[in-house]
Amino acid sequence: MEALFLIGIALAPGAAIGLFIWLRDQYDREPLKHMVLSFILGVLCAIPAVILSTILGKFIPVDFGNIVSVAVYALIVVAFAEEFAKFLVLRFYAFRQKEFNEPFDGIVYGAIISLGFAGIENILYIADGGLQIGLLRMFTAVPAHASFGIIMGYYFGMAWQHKERAKEYKLKGLLAAIVLHGLYNFFLMQQSYPAFWFMSFVGLAISIRLCFKAMKAHSERSPFKLKKKI
C-alpha cells in the first residue's frame, strides 16, 4: 500500500500539469490515446537517456569543485542525454501523427513526453530518498521537465507551420531545451558556490514564464481558431 502511495505521489504532479496543458489546447485537442502513448514513450526514453549519459560520463567526468567541469557535465552528460532522448520521441513519433495539425500540438506532445520522463525519474528518486524527495520534486523537477518539453515543443510547432524551415526549428527546439535544462542542473549541482542553488529557482520561474508566452502565441496561430469563431 505504501509503495502505491509513493508511486501516486511521483506521478500525480505530472498528471496534473499534463491535464492543464492538454486543456489549454482550446481548438483541436489531441486524442487521449496519443497522450497516453506519448507519456509511456517518455517513460521508456529514460532508458536510452541513461545509457547515453553513462557513456558520456566516462569521457566527461565531473569535478564538483570545478565550476567549468560542473557546467560541461550538466550541459552535455545530463541535459543533452535527456533532452536528446525526448527529442527522438517528439520527432519520430509525435510529429508524424496526422493529429499533429496545429502549432500548439508541439507544446502538448513535448510536455507529455517530458512528463513521462519526469514520472519515472520521480519514482526512482522517491524509491531511494522517500516522500520528502517526492514532495520537493513536485514543485521543482517536474515543472522544470515540463517547461523544457514545452519550449522544445514550441519550436516543433513552428516547424509544422513553417515546413520550409522545419529542420532549423527542430534543431532550435533541441538546443533551447538543452540550454535551459543545462543551466537548471548547473545551478543545482553547485557545491563550491551553494548560493547558486537559488538561481535554479529563478531560472525555473523564467522558463515557466516563457512557457505561458509560448502557449499564448501558438493558441493565436491555430488554424482552427477562425473556424471556431465562424
PyMOL commands that set and color helices and strands:
alter all, ss='L'
color gray80, all
select helices_A, chain A and resi 2-24+32-44+46-59+67-92+94-96+104-129+131-138+141-161+163-188+194-220+224-229
alter helices_A, ss='H'
color red, helices_A
deselect
rebuild
show_as cartoon
